[in-house]
């Protein structure tokens, strides 16, 4: 039976898992219920090894093929955590927890990989070892890095690792990938401007940090247009400023704080933007008699596919849905993804799985995962294992 058909037979069960995860969202590393449910299912399916508590609350399932003579090992990864936001849906499986919601589809990602685990455990049509990684803390807390730092690849030395993310802007039944950068690096910048407070009626006696901040914010936009090569990509978004008291209309504050995010694909562009922000902020502040300090924090690196693994993953995708439904040159996103930490340590590829619902994008309070694409996602996971570590012809 073709793999997609076999997994389609499991669709109702996998959807029930997904909806249960959705109804009980957990955030950060506090994914104890989700991790326990995943581990319980993996054991019930007959996984050869189930490891819990890796990277605080991560789970790893190990499935050995019908043969392991090849000595090969391939990893598959799914994220388990939800978002700190309030859901506005009204279906039966809506979040039961106030201020928490699976608004990015990690419930679907987890369910698809659990579905693949069941299939692989039952069939074992491969020569090698499949390592299924369920990680916490993707939404801003680098759970992938925590698992790597906790010895993930020392204990399970996979030769390559793969992951996927649902994408509402793509039609169901389609898969996207490219041979290089898929997601941008995400950095945080904090600029502290120190001036001299005073009375708004006697501004000449003060050094206004609000005015200085306004000039810094405006000038920072010149970095991309005048310092970054047009064929490269970067985003400088200074998104918040905190200064003074809205109830004190005539008080010039003594300081201001600007916070924003920087997105880049290349490390040299990342370094350029960091340097120029330092130079611009300091020089502008100096010109007004103020001072400015810049704290630049590199949060998530860019998610960059390795070419051979991306090409292989695209071939696998085509075997499932046909070449007309696979985009091998998918436009990268300026969003970020902590799977990047795994790709810094191992070859691999990150794919996008079309799910429709383009009017309700990720991180939206009315978002819900499209259960119709669960079988394809599970089949893609399982096929990466079967085609990556094929059994020898008898």
N, C-alpha and C positions, 0 to 999 in steps of 0.2 A: 504494500500500500504506500503511495507517495506520502512523504513526510507531512506535507501541508494537510492532506486529508486525514491522516492519523491525528494530528493535533487539532483539526477542526472538530473531530469527535469529542475532544476534551474541552471544547470552548465553554460550555455552560459551567463546568467545574472551575476552570481557570477564571472565568468572569466572577464566579461567586467568591473566590479568593480575593480577587482585585477589589470587589465591592466591600468586602470585609476590611481590607486594608484601608480603603477610602473612608469608611465609617469610623475608623479608629486611628486617626493620624497621630504621628509622634514626630518630634522635632529634634534637631541637633544630634547628640549622641544618645539621647534618651529614647531609643527605639526598642525598648525591652520587649514589649508585646509582639511587635512585628518580627524581631529577630527570633524570639521563641517560637512563633508560628512557623517561620521559615525552617528553622532547625528541626522542628517536629515533623514537618512534611518531608524534608530530605531524609530523615531517618526512616520514616514510614515507606518511602520509595525504595529503600535499600541502598542508599549511597554508601560507598565503601568507607568513607570517613566524613564526619561532620565536626568542624571546629567552631567553637563559639568564643566570644570575648576578644577577638583579634581587632586591634584598633578600637578598644573599649567595648563596642557592641557589635562589631562586624561578625559575619558568619561565612564560613567557607565549606562548600560541599565538594567532595572528591569522588569522581566516578571513573572507574577503570574500564577500559574497553574489553571486548571479547578477547583481544590480544593486547599485550603491552610490549611486544618484542621491539617495536620501533623506538621505545624509550622517549617518545615525544610527549609533550605536555602543553595544552592550550588553555588559556584562561578566558572566562566570560564574566562580565561585571554588570551588576545592577545596583542602583541607589535606592535606599529605603525611606529616607526622611521626608517630612512634609514641610509646609511653610507656616509662618506665623501670620495668618490672615483669617478673616472670618468668611465662611462660605455663605453664599446667597442662593444656593440651589434648594429644591424642595423634593427631590426624589428620595426613595426609601433608604438609600445608602449614604445620604449626606453626612457630613462630619457630626459626630456626637460630642465633640470637644470645642468649646468656645475659643476663638482666636487661633485655631489650628485647622489646616486644610491641605489636602493633597491637590494643590493648584498647579502642579508642574508635571503630574503623571508618573511620579515615582512609584505609586501604587501599581500602575500598569507595568512598569519596568520590572518590579519585583515579581509580580504574578507571571509575566512572560518567562522569566528565567526559572522560576519554580516549575512552570509547565515544561520547559526544556529539560529540567532535571528529571522529571518523571519519565519523559520519553526516553532520554538517554539511559536512565537506570533500567528501563524495561528492555530496550533493544540492544544497547552496547555495540552498535555496528561501527566500531572504529578500533584502530590499533594505537593505543596510547592512553593518556590520562586527561580527563576533562576536570578543570578546576573552576568551580562556580563561586564567584565572589559577590557577597551581598554587603554593601557598605553603608554606614551611617554618615550623617553630617556633610552631605554634599552642598547643601544650601548655605554656603559662606563659611563653613567650619572645617574644610579640608579633610573630610573623613578618609578620602583616598590616601592622602599623605600619612594620616595616622596609622592606617593599615600597613602601608609600606614601611614606615618607621618601626612598626611593631613586628617586622620580620616576614611580611606576606610573601615576598619573592625569595627570601632565604629558605623558608619552609616549603614553598611551592614554586620551584624555579621554572615557571612557564617560559616557553620560547616566544610566545606572542600573547597579547590580550586584546579583547574586543569588547566594545560597549555600543549601546544605541540609545537614542532619545526620540520620543515621539515628537512630531512636528505638525501642528495644526494647519499650517499654510500649504502642506503637501497633501495630495489626494490619498485616500486609503488605497492600499495595494501598490504604493510606490515607495521607493527607497532611494536615498540620496547619500552621496559620499564624494570626496575629492582626494587627490593624492598628496595633499599638504595640509595647510592650516584649516581647521574646521571651526574653531572658536578662539576668541582673542584672550590675551592676558588681561586680568582685571586687577588694577592697582588702586589704592586709596591714597588720596593726598589731603593733608591738613595744613592750612596756612594760618599761622598766628600773627596777626598784625598788632603792633603795640604803638600807640600814639600818646596823646596827652589829653585827658578829659577836660571838659570845661562847659561853660554856658553857651547855649545855641545863639544867644543874642550877642555874645562876644567871642565869636568863633576865631578871631584873629589871635586870641590868647591860647588857643588849643591847637592840637595836631589831630585832625579828625581821622580816625581809623576807618570810618565808614567810607569816606571819600577815597582814601588810599585803597581800600578793598575793591571799590568799584572800578578803579583804574587797573588793578591787578586782574580782575575778572575779565575785563574787556581785552586787555593786552594778551592774556593767556590764549585767547582764540587765534592769535596770529601764529602760534607755534605750528599748528597743522597746516595753515595756508602758506606760511613763509619759511618754515624750517624743515618740514617733512616732505620728502620727494612725492610728487603727485602719484607715482606708481605704487607707493607704499600706502598703508592705511593707519590712521590713528584717530582717536576721539578724545577730546579734553572736555569734560563736563564738570564744571564747578556748580554743584547743585544746591548748596545751602550756605547761608551766612547767618551768624549769630552775633549781634552787637546791640548794646544798649537795652533800653526798656521801652516797650511800646506805650507804656503809660506815662513816660517822662519825655514829652515832646520837645523839651528845650534843653535836654541834657546830652552833651556830646560824650560818648563813652571813651574810656581809656584804651580799650582793645576791641578787637573783632576776630572771629574765627571763620574761616572759609573751609568747606569740606566738599570734596568731589571725587570723581572716578576717572581713571585714565585707561583706555583700551588700545592695545597694540597687538600686532602679530609677531614682529621681529624684535629680538633682544636689543639690537643696535638702535632701533627706533624708540624702544622703551627707555633706553639710557639717554637718548637725545631729549626726549620730552621731559624726563626728570631733571636733567641739567638745565634746560631752558626755563622750566618753572622756577628753579632756584634762582637763576640769574634775573629773571623778570621781576619776581616778587621782591627780591632784595634791592634791586636798582630803583624800582618805582617807590618803594617805601623810603629809601634813602633820599630820593628827590623831594619828598614831602617832609623830611625831617623825622620820619618814623622808622621803625624796624620791622622786619618780617622774617619769620623762620618757617621753613618748609619741612614737613615730615612726610616722606614718601614711603609707603608700605607696599611691597610687592606681594599681593595676595595669591592669585592663581596664575600660573604661567599659561601661555597659549597652548591650546590643544592641537597638536600637529601630528597627523597621520604619517606613518612610514609608508613609502611608496609601494613596496612589494606587498605588504599586508593589506593596504587599501585596495590594490588591484585584485588581490585574491578575494577580499570581502565583496567587491563589486561583482566578480565572477559568480560567487555563491549566490548573491542577490539575484543576478540574472537567471540562474538556474531555477529559481523559485517563481519569479514573476515575469521573466522575459526581459530582453534588453530595452524594449520600448518603455518599460516602467522603472528603469534604473537611471538615475542622473549621476554620471561619473564625474561631473564637473560642477558640483553643487556650490553655490555661492557661500562663502564662509559667513559666520555670524559674529558680530561684535560682542555678543554675550560671552560668558565664561563658564567653565566646566572643570571640576577638580579631577576628572579622569586624566587631565593633563599630567598630574603627578605620576600616575602609573606609566604614561607614555614617555616620561622622562627616564624611566628605569627599564622599560621593555618595549620592543617593537609592537606595533598594533595599530588598530584603526577604530574610529568612532563614526557611527552611521546615524542617519536620520530615517525614521520610519513614519511615512505619511499617515495621518489619522483624520484629516479633514477638520471640520469645525473651525475654519479660518476666521470666522467672526468672533470667536471666543479664544483668544490666544493664551499662552502660558502665563501663569501668575495672575489670572483673572478670577474674581470671586465667583464667577459662574462657570468656570472651566470644569470639564469632566473628561476622563479618558474614554476613548471610543473602544468599547469591548469587541467590536467586530474585527479589529486588527490584532487581537491577542494571538490567534493561531499563527499568523504570519510572523509575528515577532518571535514566538517560541520556535518556530521552524527555522528562522534565520539563525538564532542562537545555536540550535542543534546541528544545523547544516554546516556551520563554521567548524564544528568539531568533526563531523563525519567526513567532510570533504578535505579538511585540513590534516586529518590523520586517518586516511582510508585503510580499510582492511586489504591485505594482499589478495590478489585474485587466486581462487582455488583451482 
